[in-house]
């Protein structure tokens, strides 16, 4: 039987027409502008505000998926929802690191949302670059699916290994090259100066700790992008859908941070679940590559992928809650008083 080749990204259909790209980028810019205006005056984010914005940013992808279903069919919509589930679950892992970063820089509560917003804006720009590079790699040949699959399986192994070793979320500010580079070229003030990133001190410009915190959040997203972008390409090869899933997941990240700040520490098995998801998608990509060469090799349908991802997330949530409840129980029955 002659070998078959997988169609390149250039041969695959995309729903991202120039008009749709323009509308999406304009809507994204509008949402970020509104967010920027609302966070212009630093304030402590109350739970009611955080929940309201979280619901809003969860409703947006749901409505977008409904439109995709209506305009392009159920298959494309399932790809979008599956990719969004992957991105959202991976972005929750980002929140752990963001919590540690904000704590390490001693960011005041009133400035936390500004740090997250600026970091997310930088992350969106970075993801756009990674998505374009991913599309270019897919155009170069079928080996890209094998490469992406290997990257995801390696990332899954590292996540699980770090979790079992007890240092899945460690942040060493002094070892971050971007932070050291900034400190080498510009002085840094000892304290925060409101929402200012740069101030004039002693006749020269100086960075504030807020600027270092923003750069640190942006720099850590480089690591996350290496995993998340190939993961979504494992669900859909449409660059527009990949960008949309990343944008929707990142947009709601700031509000979700304040909602889940106390809950995140209880999801002790989340990293194991994320490792399982990345490994599953990595295997899916490798099978997709192999199916183009040997047609007898099965492929994993996107709808099945969505079910597996939801099942994994539900499982690690249940096991985490059960483990927390078990640890909270007393070690043994209370001792009875001895009567004399």
C-alpha positions in Angstrom: 0.0 0.0 0.0 1.6 3.3 -0.9 2.4 5.7 1.9 0.1 8.6 2.4 1.1 12.0 3.5 -0.6 14.3 6.1 -1.7 17.5 4.6 0.3 20.5 5.6 -1.1 23.5 7.4 -1.2 25.3 4.1 -3.5 22.6 2.7 -5.9 22.5 5.7 -9.0 24.6 5.7 -9.1 27.5 8.1 -12.0 29.6 9.3 -9.7 32.6 9.8 -10.5 34.9 6.9 -8.8 38.3 6.9 -12.0 39.9 8.0 -12.5 37.5 10.9 -8.8 38.0 12.0 -9.4 41.8 11.9 -12.6 41.6 13.9 -11.0 39.3 16.5 -7.9 41.4 16.9 -10.0 44.6 17.2 -12.3 42.9 19.8 -9.2 41.7 21.7 -7.7 45.2 21.7 -11.0 46.7 23.0 -11.3 44.2 25.8 -7.7 44.8 26.9 -8.2 48.6 26.7 -11.3 48.3 28.9 -9.4 46.1 31.4 -6.5 48.7 31.4 -8.9 51.6 32.1 -10.6 49.7 34.9 -7.2 48.8 36.6 -5.9 52.3 36.1 -6.7 53.2 39.7 -5.1 50.4 41.9 -7.5 48.8 44.3 -8.1 45.6 46.2 -10.1 43.2 44.0 -13.1 41.9 45.9 -14.5 38.4 45.3 -17.7 39.8 43.8 -15.8 41.8 41.2 -13.5 38.8 40.4 -16.4 36.4 40.0 -18.3 38.8 37.8 -15.4 39.2 35.4 -14.6 35.4 35.5 -18.2 34.6 34.5 -18.0 37.2 31.7 -14.7 35.7 30.3 -16.1 32.2 30.6 -19.3 33.2 28.7 -17.3 34.7 25.8 -15.7 31.4 24.5 -19.0 29.6 25.1 -20.8 32.0 22.8 -17.9 32.1 20.3 -18.1 28.3 20.2 -21.9 28.5 19.5 -21.2 30.8 16.6 -18.5 28.5 15.2 -21.0 25.6 15.5 -23.6 27.6 13.5 -21.2 29.0 10.9 -18.8 26.1 10.4 -20.4 23.0 11.8 -20.1 20.8 14.9 -16.7 19.3 14.0 -14.9 22.7 14.1 -16.8 23.7 17.2 -15.7 20.6 19.0 -12.1 21.3 18.0 -12.5 24.8 19.5 -14.0 23.7 22.8 -11.4 20.9 23.2 -8.6 23.3 22.5 -10.1 25.8 24.9 -10.3 23.1 27.6 -6.6 22.3 27.1 -5.6 25.9 27.2 -7.7 26.7 30.3 -6.4 23.8 32.2 -2.8 24.7 31.4 -3.5 28.3 32.3 -4.6 27.3 35.7 -1.1 25.9 36.2 0.2 29.3 35.3 -1.7 30.8 38.2 0.4 28.8 40.7 3.5 30.4 39.3 1.9 33.8 39.2 1.0 33.4 42.9 4.6 32.6 43.8 6.0 35.5 41.6 3.7 38.1 43.2 4.6 36.8 46.6 8.3 36.8 45.8 8.2 40.4 44.6 5.9 41.4 47.6 3.5 43.0 45.1 0.8 44.9 47.0 -2.7 43.5 46.7 -3.9 46.7 45.0 -1.2 46.3 42.2 -1.7 42.6 41.6 -4.2 43.0 38.8 -2.0 45.5 37.0 0.9 43.1 37.1 -1.2 40.3 35.7 -2.8 42.5 33.0 0.5 43.7 31.7 2.0 40.2 31.8 -1.0 38.8 30.0 -0.8 41.5 27.2 2.9 40.5 26.7 1.9 36.8 26.8 -0.7 37.3 24.1 1.9 38.9 21.8 4.3 36.1 22.5 1.7 33.4 21.9 0.9 35.0 18.5 4.6 34.6 17.5 4.7 31.0 18.7 1.4 30.2 16.9 2.9 31.6 13.6 6.1 29.6 14.1 4.0 26.5 14.8 2.1 27.0 11.6 5.3 27.4 9.7 6.7 24.2 11.2 3.6 22.3 10.2 4.0 23.6 6.6 7.5 22.2 6.5 6.4 18.5 6.6 4.7 15.7 8.5 7.7 15.3 10.9 6.3 18.4 12.8 3.5 16.2 14.3 6.1 13.8 15.6 8.2 16.7 17.0 5.3 18.3 18.8 4.2 14.9 20.2 7.7 14.3 21.5 7.9 17.8 23.1 4.6 17.2 24.9 5.5 13.8 26.2 8.8 15.1 27.5 7.0 18.1 29.1 4.5 15.7 30.7 7.3 13.6 32.1 9.0 16.7 33.6 5.8 17.9 35.2 5.1 14.6 36.9 8.7 14.1 38.0 8.8 17.6 39.5 5.5 17.1 41.3 6.6 13.8 42.8 9.9 15.4 43.9 7.9 18.1 45.6 9.1 21.1 43.7 6.6 21.4 40.9 6.1 25.2 41.5 9.4 26.8 42.5 10.4 30.3 41.6 13.9 31.6 42.1 13.9 35.3 41.2 17.7 35.7 41.4 18.2 33.0 38.7 15.9 34.7 36.1 18.1 36.0 33.4 15.6 38.7 32.3 15.5 40.1 35.9 19.3 40.1 36.3 19.7 41.7 32.9 17.3 44.6 33.8 19.1 45.1 37.1 22.4 45.3 35.3 21.4 48.0 32.9 19.0 50.1 35.1 18.8 50.8 38.8 15.8 49.5 40.7 14.0 51.5 43.4 13.7 49.9 46.9 9.9 50.3 47.0 6.9 50.5 44.8 5.8 53.8 43.4 2.1 53.2 42.8 1.4 51.8 39.3 4.6 53.4 37.8 7.0 51.1 36.0 9.7 53.7 35.6 10.5 56.7 37.7 13.2 59.4 37.8 15.4 59.1 40.8 18.7 60.9 41.4 18.7 62.5 38.0 18.3 59.2 36.1 15.6 56.8 35.2 15.0 53.8 37.5 12.8 50.7 37.3 10.3 50.0 40.1 9.8 46.5 41.5 6.5 46.5 39.6 8.4 46.5 36.3 10.5 43.5 37.4 7.4 41.6 38.4 5.7 42.3 35.0 8.8 41.1 33.2 9.0 38.0 35.4 5.4 37.1 34.6 6.0 37.7 30.9 9.2 35.6 30.9 7.7 32.6 32.7 5.0 32.5 29.9 7.7 31.6 27.4 8.0 28.3 29.2 4.3 27.8 29.2 3.9 28.7 25.6 6.4 26.0 24.6 3.9 23.4 26.0 0.5 25.0 25.4 0.9 26.0 21.7 1.9 22.5 20.5 -0.8 21.0 22.8 -3.6 23.0 21.0 -2.0 22.2 17.6 -2.6 18.6 18.7 -6.3 19.3 18.7 -6.7 21.5 15.6 -4.3 22.6 12.9 -6.2 25.8 12.3 -4.0 28.7 13.4 -7.0 31.0 13.9 -8.6 28.5 16.3 -5.3 28.0 18.1 -5.0 31.8 18.6 -8.6 32.1 19.7 -8.2 29.4 22.3 -5.1 31.0 23.7 -6.7 34.5 23.7 -9.8 33.4 25.5 -7.8 31.4 28.1 -5.4 34.2 28.8 -8.1 37.0 28.9 -9.9 35.4 31.8 -6.7 34.6 33.7 -6.5 37.8 35.7 -10.0 37.6 37.2 -9.7 33.8 37.7 -6.5 34.5 39.7 -8.4 36.3 42.5 -11.3 33.7 42.4 -9.0 30.7 42.7 -6.3 32.2 44.9 -7.4 30.1 47.9 -8.6 27.1 46.0 -5.5 26.5 43.9 -3.4 25.3 46.9 -6.0 22.6 47.5 -5.6 21.0 44.0 -2.6 19.1 45.0 -2.9 16.6 42.1 -3.4 19.1 39.4 0.1 18.8 38.0 -0.4 15.0 37.6 -3.5 15.7 35.6 -1.8 18.3 33.4 1.0 15.8 32.8 -1.5 13.2 31.8 -3.3 15.6 29.4 0.0 16.6 27.7 1.1 13.0 27.4 -2.3 12.1 25.9 -2.2 14.9 23.3 1.4 14.0 22.6 0.4 10.4 21.8 -2.5 11.7 19.7 -0.1 13.7 17.6 2.3 10.8 17.1 -0.6 8.5 16.1 -1.8 11.3 13.7 1.7 11.3 12.1 1.9 7.5 12.0 -1.6 7.2 10.4 -0.4 9.2 7.4 2.3 6.6 6.8 0.5 3.4 7.9 -3.2 3.7 7.5 -3.9 0.8 9.9 -2.7 3.0 12.8 -5.8 4.4 14.5 -6.4 8.1 15.2 -8.0 9.6 18.3 -11.2 11.5 17.4 -11.4 15.1 18.7 -14.7 14.4 20.6 -13.0 11.5 22.4 -10.1 13.8 23.3 -12.5 16.3 24.8 -14.0 13.5 26.9 -10.6 12.3 28.1 -9.5 15.8 29.1 -12.7 16.5 31.1 -12.4 13.1 32.8 -8.8 13.7 33.8 -9.6 17.2 35.2 -12.6 15.8 37.1 -10.5 12.9 38.5 -7.7 15.1 39.8 -10.1 17.5 41.4 -11.9 14.6 43.2 -8.7 13.0 44.3 -7.3 16.3 45.5 -10.4 17.1 47.6 -10.4 13.6 49.0 -6.7 13.8 50.0 -7.3 17.2 51.6 -10.3 15.8 53.6 -8.2 12.8 54.6 -5.4 15.0 55.9 -7.9 17.1 57.8 -9.3 14.1 59.8 -7.8 13.5 63.2 -5.0 10.8 63.4 -7.0 8.6 65.7 -9.8 8.4 68.2 -9.7 10.9 71.0 -8.2 9.6 74.2 -10.6 8.9 77.0 -10.1 10.3 80.4 -9.0 7.8 83.0 -11.1 7.9 86.1 -9.2 7.6 89.4 
